[in-house]
């Protein structure tokens, strides 16, 4: 089992940057594919970015590609999301998630992830 805690959210102006962190506790962090999801008010939770167990495979949603960078440090049991050129439509609660997967898989659906953090609010003002 793994526990996840997000940090780094906040209020930023459009065009600004934020860096989110997801710290994991428990064992075998490298056993999990990791993902960032976001959920805006009145909308479904959507995939933003994710990495395979060793980080060799990375996926991004089209809406964040070229602006967001996801990474992980298995030694520190932490995942990061560097968000640049933020837009008001990026405003959402951001969640990190861990999924038990094969070595090179990056699940895109929330239902494929087994553990979730509590979320961190990101607000981008225009």
N, C-alpha and C positions, 0 to 999 in steps of 0.2 A: 504494500500500500504506500501511497505517497500523498503528502499534503503540499498544497501550493499556495503561495502568498504573492500577490502582485503589489507593485509599488511604482511610483514615478508619474502617476497621473496628475492632472491639474488644468489650469486655465491658461490658454495661450492665444495670441492673436494669429489670424490667418497669415500663412507664410512662415510661421515659427516652427520650432522643433521641440520634441519631447522624447525622452528615452524611458521606456517601460522595462521593468525587471520582473522576473517570476522566479522566486526562490523556492526550491523543493526541499522537503525533509523526508526522511525515510531512506530506504536503500534502493540500489539498482536504478538510479536515475537514467542511466544509459539504456535501460530496457524499454524506455518509452519514447515513442514519437511525441513531439510537443507542438502545440498549436496556439495561436492567438485568434480569438474570436471577438466580435464586438456586437453590441446590441443597442440600437437607438430607440428612443421612446416610440411605442406603437409599432415597432418593426420586429421581425424575427432575428434571432441570433445568426450572424453570418461569419463565415471563415474570412480571416484577413491574411494570415501567413502561418507557415508551419515548416518543421524540419523533421527529417528521419532521425532514427536513433543516434547515428553518429554524425548527423549534420550534412552528409554527402548529398542528400536530395532536399531541395527547398522548393516550396510552392508559395505563390502569392495570388491573392485575388486581383483581378484586372484593375480594380479601382485604386489599389495602393501600389501597384508595380511601378518601380522607378522612384518611388518616394519613401517607401518603408524598407528597412533591412532587418531581417530576423537572424539571430545567431544563438548559439548555446555553448556553454562551457561545462562539459560533463564533470570535470574535476571539482568545480565549484557548485555543481548541481543548480545551475541558474540558466535561464533563457532570457534573451533581451529582444526588444523591439525598438529600433531607432526609427523615429517618425519625423520626416522632414517635409517642408513645403505643405504644412497642414492646411486643410480646408475646413470651412464650417460643417460640411457634410461628413467629416471624420468624427464629429461629436458623438460620443457613445460611451457606454460602460465597456471596458476592455477586460476580457477574461483570458487567463491562460488555462490550458488543458493538457492532460497527459493521456496517451492511448497506448495500450499494449498491442504492439504490431510486429510484423516481420521486419527484417533489418532495414529494408530500403523503401518502406512505405510511409506516405504522408497522407493520413486521412483528411478528407475535406468536409465531412459531415459531423455535426455535433454528436450524433448518436454513436459515432465510432470512438469517442473519447470516454475514458472511464473515471477520470478525476478532474475536478475543477477548482479554481481559486474563487475567491469571493468577489473579484472584480475591482477595477479602479476606474474612476470617472475621468474622461478626457473631454474637455470643452474647448472648442475653437471659436473665437469670436471674429466677426467680420469687420 
